[in-house]
């Protein structure tokens, strides 16, 4: 199992990390966690708004893969996570959609909203990517505690459609 020790470290946003101890039903299971601040960038704000399209279950918002997903790849020892969606999904919000021009790797009709890169042990990556929106100054330990308690509801994204089919 993967055990990361993060001592009251302030989350650097956006940040990706692999952390166990989040799921109270399976505390040893690693969770791929992306921490964002919706006030920091248009991409982070757009990803946060995807939660409005998720369905509620088990203190989380699950994004339907027909709206958006997470594309992941290893690049020189780092994990690259692209959070993508179809522009139509975000069309009703006060977002400058013209900022999002990079097509998703899995579907050219979808666009990359945000790319987050980090070093993680890629041997135990879970299938889903869990995204949480927090304000500046929040520590990683605070994020984990709020997820465990149900105070913080993450947005859960499935893998890219091609990854699920293959």
TIZAPA-660582 format. One record per residue (C-alpha): residue number from 1; residue in one letter; x, y, z. Coordinates in steps of 0.25 Angstrom, whole numbers, plus 5000, padded with zeros to 4 digits. Layout:
residues N
site k=NUM, r=A, east=X, north=Y, up=Z
...
END
This chain:
residues 166
site k=1, r=X, east=5000, north=5000, up=5000
site k=2, r=X, east=5004, north=5014, up=4998
site k=3, r=X, east=5006, north=5023, up=5011
site k=4, r=X, east=5009, north=5037, up=5009
site k=5, r=X, east=5013, north=5046, up=5021
site k=6, r=X, east=5009, north=5060, up=5018
site k=7, r=X, east=5010, north=5068, up=5031
site k=8, r=X, east=5001, north=5080, up=5031
site k=9, r=X, east=5006, north=5084, up=5018
site k=10, r=X, east=4998, north=5095, up=5011
site k=11, r=X, east=4992, north=5089, up=4998
site k=12, r=X, east=4999, north=5095, up=4986
site k=13, r=X, east=4987, north=5097, up=4976
site k=14, r=X, east=4985, north=5091, up=4966
site k=15, r=X, east=4992, north=5079, up=4972
site k=16, r=X, east=4991, north=5064, up=4969
site k=17, r=X, east=4994, north=5054, up=4979
site k=18, r=X, east=4992, north=5039, up=4983
site k=19, r=X, east=4987, north=5038, up=4997
site k=20, r=X, east=4980, north=5027, up=5005
site k=21, r=X, east=4972, north=5029, up=5018
site k=22, r=X, east=4961, north=5036, up=5010
site k=23, r=X, east=4950, north=5026, up=5008
site k=24, r=X, east=4945, north=5022, up=5022
site k=25, r=X, east=4940, north=5009, up=5017
site k=26, r=X, east=4954, north=5005, up=5011
site k=27, r=X, east=4964, north=5014, up=5018
site k=28, r=X, east=4976, north=5006, up=5011
site k=29, r=X, east=4971, north=5009, up=4997
site k=30, r=X, east=4979, north=5019, up=4990
site k=31, r=X, east=4971, north=5031, up=4984
site k=32, r=X, east=4976, north=5040, up=4973
site k=33, r=X, east=4973, north=5054, up=4978
site k=34, r=X, east=4973, north=5067, up=4970
site k=35, r=X, east=4972, north=5079, up=4979
site k=36, r=X, east=4968, north=5092, up=4972
site k=37, r=X, east=4964, north=5106, up=4976
site k=38, r=X, east=4953, north=5111, up=4967
site k=39, r=X, east=4957, north=5126, up=4970
site k=40, r=X, east=4971, north=5123, up=4965
site k=41, r=X, east=4969, north=5121, up=4950
site k=42, r=X, east=4958, north=5120, up=4939
site k=43, r=X, east=4961, north=5105, up=4937
site k=44, r=X, east=4960, north=5102, up=4952
site k=45, r=X, east=4947, north=5110, up=4952
site k=46, r=X, east=4942, north=5102, up=4940
site k=47, r=X, east=4945, north=5088, up=4947
site k=48, r=X, east=4938, north=5093, up=4960
site k=49, r=X, east=4926, north=5096, up=4952
site k=50, r=X, east=4926, north=5082, up=4946
site k=51, r=X, east=4921, north=5077, up=4960
site k=52, r=X, east=4907, north=5084, up=4957
site k=53, r=X, east=4905, north=5073, up=4946
site k=54, r=X, east=4909, north=5061, up=4955
site k=55, r=X, east=4899, north=5052, up=4962
site k=56, r=X, east=4900, north=5051, up=4977
site k=57, r=X, east=4904, north=5038, up=4984
site k=58, r=X, east=4912, north=5035, up=4996
site k=59, r=X, east=4916, north=5049, up=4999
site k=60, r=X, east=4921, north=5052, up=4986
site k=61, r=X, east=4917, north=5057, up=4972
site k=62, r=X, east=4919, north=5047, up=4961
site k=63, r=X, east=4921, north=5053, up=4947
site k=64, r=X, east=4915, north=5046, up=4936
site k=65, r=X, east=4925, north=5042, up=4926
site k=66, r=X, east=4917, north=5047, up=4915
site k=67, r=X, east=4919, north=5061, up=4921
site k=68, r=X, east=4934, north=5060, up=4925
site k=69, r=X, east=4945, north=5051, up=4930
site k=70, r=X, east=4960, north=5050, up=4934
site k=71, r=X, east=4971, north=5047, up=4924
site k=72, r=X, east=4984, north=5042, up=4930
site k=73, r=X, east=4997, north=5039, up=4925
site k=74, r=X, east=5011, north=5036, up=4930
site k=75, r=X, east=5022, north=5046, up=4925
site k=76, r=X, east=5036, north=5045, up=4930
site k=77, r=X, east=5032, north=5039, up=4943
site k=78, r=X, east=5021, north=5049, up=4946
site k=79, r=X, east=5006, north=5047, up=4945
site k=80, r=X, east=4999, north=5057, up=4936
site k=81, r=X, east=4984, north=5058, up=4939
site k=82, r=X, east=4976, north=5065, up=4929
site k=83, r=X, east=4962, north=5069, up=4933
site k=84, r=X, east=4953, north=5070, up=4921
site k=85, r=X, east=4938, north=5073, up=4917
site k=86, r=X, east=4930, north=5076, up=4905
site k=87, r=X, east=4928, north=5091, up=4904
site k=88, r=X, east=4913, north=5090, up=4903
site k=89, r=X, east=4913, north=5085, up=4918
site k=90, r=X, east=4919, north=5098, up=4922
site k=91, r=X, east=4911, north=5107, up=4912
site k=92, r=X, east=4901, north=5112, up=4922
site k=93, r=X, east=4912, north=5118, up=4932
site k=94, r=X, east=4919, north=5132, up=4932
site k=95, r=X, east=4932, north=5126, up=4926
site k=96, r=X, east=4940, north=5130, up=4915
site k=97, r=X, east=4940, north=5117, up=4907
site k=98, r=X, east=4950, north=5122, up=4897
site k=99, r=X, east=4961, north=5120, up=4907
site k=100, r=X, east=4959, north=5105, up=4906
site k=101, r=X, east=4964, north=5102, up=4892
site k=102, r=X, east=4973, north=5089, up=4894
site k=103, r=X, east=4965, north=5077, up=4890
site k=104, r=X, east=4964, north=5065, up=4899
site k=105, r=X, east=4973, north=5053, up=4895
site k=106, r=X, east=4961, north=5044, up=4895
site k=107, r=X, east=4951, north=5052, up=4888
site k=108, r=X, east=4954, north=5064, up=4879
site k=109, r=X, east=4940, north=5070, up=4882
site k=110, r=X, east=4943, north=5071, up=4897
site k=111, r=X, east=4953, north=5081, up=4902
site k=112, r=X, east=4964, north=5081, up=4913
site k=113, r=X, east=4960, north=5090, up=4925
site k=114, r=X, east=4972, north=5088, up=4933
site k=115, r=X, east=4985, north=5080, up=4933
site k=116, r=X, east=4991, north=5076, up=4947
site k=117, r=X, east=5004, north=5069, up=4948
site k=118, r=X, east=5011, north=5062, up=4960
site k=119, r=X, east=5020, north=5051, up=4964
site k=120, r=X, east=5012, north=5039, up=4970
site k=121, r=X, east=5015, north=5024, up=4970
site k=122, r=X, east=5008, north=5020, up=4958
site k=123, r=X, east=5007, north=5005, up=4961
site k=124, r=X, east=4994, north=5006, up=4969
site k=125, r=X, east=4986, north=5017, up=4962
site k=126, r=X, east=4971, north=5015, up=4965
site k=127, r=X, east=4962, north=5016, up=4953
site k=128, r=X, east=4955, north=5029, up=4957
site k=129, r=X, east=4960, north=5043, up=4959
site k=130, r=X, east=4955, north=5051, up=4971
site k=131, r=X, east=4955, north=5066, up=4970
site k=132, r=X, east=4953, north=5075, up=4982
site k=133, r=X, east=4951, north=5090, up=4982
site k=134, r=X, east=4957, north=5098, up=4994
site k=135, r=X, east=4961, north=5112, up=4997
site k=136, r=X, east=4975, north=5117, up=4998
site k=137, r=X, east=4982, north=5113, up=5011
site k=138, r=X, east=4975, north=5099, up=5013
site k=139, r=X, east=4985, north=5088, up=5017
site k=140, r=X, east=4985, north=5074, up=5011
site k=141, r=X, east=4981, north=5069, up=5025
site k=142, r=X, east=4969, north=5078, up=5025
site k=143, r=X, east=4965, north=5073, up=5012
site k=144, r=X, east=4966, north=5058, up=5016
site k=145, r=X, east=4959, north=5061, up=5029
site k=146, r=X, east=4947, north=5068, up=5022
site k=147, r=X, east=4946, north=5057, up=5012
site k=148, r=X, east=4945, north=5047, up=5022
site k=149, r=X, east=4935, north=5054, up=5030
site k=150, r=X, east=4926, north=5057, up=5018
site k=151, r=X, east=4927, north=5072, up=5020
site k=152, r=X, east=4935, north=5073, up=5007
site k=153, r=X, east=4928, north=5067, up=4995
site k=154, r=X, east=4938, north=5064, up=4983
site k=155, r=X, east=4935, north=5062, up=4968
site k=156, r=X, east=4938, north=5048, up=4964
site k=157, r=X, east=4943, north=5047, up=4949
site k=158, r=X, east=4944, north=5034, up=4942
site k=159, r=X, east=4955, north=5031, up=4932
site k=160, r=X, east=4955, north=5035, up=4918
site k=161, r=X, east=4944, north=5028, up=4909
site k=162, r=X, east=4955, north=5020, up=4901
site k=163, r=X, east=4962, north=5015, up=4914
site k=164, r=X, east=4949, north=5010, up=4919
site k=165, r=X, east=4945, north=5002, up=4906
site k=166, r=X, east=4959, north=4996, up=4905
END
